[in-house]
Each structure stands twice: as C-alpha cells, then as structure tokens.
C-alpha cells in the first residue's frame, strides 16, 4: 500500500512539474488585468508586481480617457524599468479597441490579437495639446518599439500615412502602402503590423491568447525589421529601443526616458587606431551637423530671417507648398544651410561605411550605434531634400540628440 502511494505521488509530481514550469513562464497564477478596472487599479498592480514578473492586460474596454492613458503609459514605463513584462490581449469586439485603449495596447511588450481584431487610433481632437500629443507619442514609440511616425499617427489623424520598404513612413499618400487616410484614425490589425515588420501574434479567442502567453510562446516585441520576409529596417524610420541594446534619440539614440539601454559588452581586443580615427571623424561631423541644424532650425521656426509674406517661418512656407521664402538673403541662407546639412550627413554615411570595413563585425558596439543613428539621419534627409514638414518635425530633434 505504501509503495502504491509512493508511485502515485511520483506520478502526480510528474504531472504537476510541467504545469509549475508553465506557471513560471507565463505567471498564470496572477489573474489578468482588465482595462475596464481603470487606470488606478492597473497602475497599482504594476507598481506592486515584483521584479522579473509578467502581467497580462485584457483590453475589455473600448477606450480610456487621455489622462488615464498617460498614467498607464507611465506605469508601464516604470514596470519595464524594473525588468517586468506586460502583454496585451486584443479581443475582436464589435465596438473595437480605440484611442487610449489602442495606445496602451501598443505600448505593451506584445499584443496578441484575437483574429480579426484591430487597434484604432485617436482623432486629433482626442488630445487638443500639440505638445502633449508629441510627448505621449514619443513615449509610445519608446515603449512599443515602433517607429515614431507610426506612434504619432495614433494620436494625430490630420495627415495621411503611407509606408514602403524604401521610403519608410511618410505623412502623405506617396509611399506604396496606404495605412491611413487624412482625417481618419488609423486602423492596425495583425496583418498590417506584420507587413510593417512589427510582431503581432494571433489567437482564436481570448482564452487561447491567455494560454499562449502563459505557456511562454509569446515573446516581447523586438525592433521592427521592415517588410515581412525582409531583414532591413525601413529607411526614414527611427528604431525605438524600449529596453534594447540599440540606443535611441532622446532615449533611443542617446539615452533618456522610456527605457534603459544596457552597456555594450566589454571588448577583449586592443583598440584599432584606424577605427579610433574614424570614430573621431564621425564625432566631429556629427557635432558640425548639429551646429548647422540648430542654425537652420532658427529659420525653420522663424527666429531668424526676413519673412515678407503671410508665412512667418520656413515651416509655413513648406506647408504652403513653396520651396523657399521670397526674401533673397533669407532664401540664400536657407538653401546654403540645407546643402551643408546634406553634406555633413554624407560625411557620416562615409564614416559608417569605413567603420564597418575596419571593425569587420556587425555586432561591434560602434557599428550598432552608427547604424541606429542612420535611421534618424535618413529621416531628416527626407525632410531636407523634399521640404517635408512631417519628416523634419519628426527627425530633427532626434538628430540633435544623437551620440
């Protein structure tokens, strides 16, 4: 009888052990959070969760208000800094997951979509403050590891948004894939996100999504890698970092809020004099670019220049579809500065190519840093070469924050 009990105990242990392992992987012992519980409950749960924990948030409410959205984003940021993970589950509901709920979802480490579900962005009027929209969009880009242009479009429905592998995101219809019409909130389902290189797992039901997360088969979203089946990052797109090894502007390319960047692995080889020379050239060219860009920005915002029409700065001139102001000296200065900016960016591109050849290692921390910087630089180039307000507004500040 005692032998039978022992064998039964061992059999029971054999059954329970994999269940316990699954519990450790996905932490199903903790009930999922529900968006309908409100921001206070969600932020309290995230604050109380121990390090290395995982939370699941079910988007059972169609939206949340602006202040609640900001509060939840801040809580996710704090939770992420403590090395926790939070996954969202997006049901396929008749009313949809909109505005604040969609923004919170994309800020999570991953979103599991019930098939057919979509995230629907906000109308511009949802957040009347331009500065607050920009701040929250930047935080969303960092937390969600998505391009800042895509993050911005979830807060601002003013312009159209299109995308292609070659041009990246553009606030018009000129790229091959139209993501959103001007004046209409953007809608993003799993197929669209996958096309953009953003991981978007799907499940047949909410329960199936929860089971997949509990089993550990859903992983935290990585950096966007471009179109499905391709490995390069979309040109003109910034690569947000969250807690990745790549740096980010104001966070992604240079440190700041929205996640911490682990230090690069220590090198065991002696410094290469040629590599150090190129790094010095890169630093000098980047510093010169920032100096020129700051001067140009004074004309762009109207701090400098003579403005003889109803347009009070270069930004308004571009928005009106013109290339430059009619005032001769101001026009000449703006054109000169644009040429100088492009020249400095060309120098940085050359430095990167030589650095790659010298380092002979794509994982070299300096190569990784320069390639990450290139994304913001390419985005700025699109603004300078085509007089694109959307590109310049998105990428000029990022370039100024590069390291």
HELIX and SHEET records of a PDB file:
HELIX    1   1 UNK A    2  UNK A   26  1                                  25    
HELIX    2   2 UNK A   35  UNK A   37  5                                   3    
HELIX    3   3 UNK A   39  UNK A   48  1                                  10    
HELIX    4   4 UNK A   66  UNK A   81  1                                  16    
HELIX    5   5 UNK A   99  UNK A  107  1                                   9    
HELIX    6   6 UNK A  124  UNK A  126  5                                   3    
HELIX    7   7 UNK A  130  UNK A  144  1                                  15    
HELIX    8   8 UNK A  148  UNK A  155  1                                   8    
HELIX    9   9 UNK A  190  UNK A  195  1                                   6    
HELIX   10  10 UNK A  206  UNK A  214  1                                   9    
HELIX   11  11 UNK A  273  UNK A  301  1                                  29    
HELIX   12  12 UNK A  314  UNK A  319  1                                   6    
HELIX   13  13 UNK A  328  UNK A  359  1                                  32    
HELIX   14  14 UNK A  365  UNK A  386  1                                  22    
HELIX   15  15 UNK A  389  UNK A  400  1                                  12    
SHEET    1   A 5 UNK A  33  UNK A  34  0                                        
SHEET    2   A 5 UNK A  54  UNK A  58  1                                        
SHEET    3   A 5 UNK A  85  UNK A  90  1                                        
SHEET    4   A 5 UNK A 110  UNK A 114  1                                        
SHEET    5   A 5 UNK A 202  UNK A 203  1                                        
SHEET    1   B 3 UNK A  97  UNK A  98  0                                        
SHEET    2   B 3 UNK A 118  UNK A 120  1                                        
SHEET    3   B 3 UNK A 187  UNK A 189 -1                                        
SHEET    1   C 3 UNK A 168  UNK A 170  0                                        
SHEET    2   C 3 UNK A 161  UNK A 164 -1                                        
SHEET    3   C 3 UNK A 177  UNK A 180 -1                                        
END                                                                             
